[in-house]
C-alpha cells in the first residue's frame, strides 16, 4: 500500500456531477455588510460600502443521518470543487434565487455505525448585489413584479413601481401590509402599500445603548467624565427576532433588507416607550429554515442620529 497520493481528493470511487441531496431543516443563511464607517463629533455616523460585493451571503447546510454511501457522495462532490470551484445552489423553499456558492468548510460527524451528519459552509464571494437594484437574492410567488392597478394583492406581496421612482430604482419597491381585493382602492397610494419596515417582531426585543462620554483615567484617582457631544444615548444595537414566520413573510423581510444593502437607512416605528422618530440601518441578519413554511429571522439595527424623514 502506498501512502503517496494526491490529497486533493480524500474520497475514492465515482464522484457525482451535482449535489443531488436536500439539506436537513435547521439550515442557516447569514448576511453581513462590509462597510467603511467613522463617527464624528456629536455621534454622527458616516458609512459606505467597501466594494461592489460588500454584501456577503453565507450558508450552513446540514445533511443529517446519511448512510455511508450518501455521505461519501456529498463529501466527494464538495471536495472535488477544491474550494475554488463553485456550484449553483437552490434552496428547497425557493426563497433565494439560484446563486453560485463556494465551499469554505466541511465537517463530517460519525453519529452511529453507518450514520453520518455532514455540515457544509458556503460563501457567495462573487455576487455583486450592489449593481442589481432589483435585488439579486430573493425570489418566490409573492414577488409580483411591476405594480398594476385593479389587481388583488395579498399581505407580504412585493411590487415595484418604476414609473413613480424613475430617479431612484432602489426605492421603487412597495410592501403590502394587508390583503387588497379588486373591489378596494388598489392605487399605489393606498395605505396598505408601504416602503417602511412594518413587520412585527417576536417579543422580547433587546435594546442596547451605551452613553457616549469621554473618560479620563487619572492615575490612582477618580475617573473624569466629559460630554462627547450631542446624541449621548444613540441606539447602537437593537436586536429584532421574527420566529415561526411563513415563507412569504420571510421573503418579504429578506427582500426589504437585501434592498437596503446593509447600509441604506430606513424608518422603523419603535415600541411606544421610545416615542422619538428614528432612522436605522441593518448591517447583518440571519435566516434559519426551521421547518416547512416555518422560518426564523434575526437582525440587528443601528440608529442613525441624523434624524427621521417623517412624523408618525
Buried (B, 14 or more C-beta within 10 A) or exposed (E): EEEEEEEEEEBEEEBEEEBEBEBBBBBBBBBBBBBEEEBEEBBBBEBEBEEEBBBBBBBBBBBBEBEEEBBBBBBBBBBBBEEEEBBEBEBEBEBBBEBBBBBBEBEBEEEEEEBBBBBBBBBBBEBEBBEEBBBBBBBBEBBBEEBEEEEEBBBBBBBBBEEEBEEEEBBBBBBBBBEBEEEEEBEEEBEBBEBBBBBEBBEEEEBEEEEBEEEEEEEEEEEEEEEBEEBBEBBBEBBBBBBEBBBBBBBBBBBBBBBBBBBBBBBBEBEEEEEEBBBBBBBBBBBBBBEEEBBBBBBBBBBBBEEBEEEE
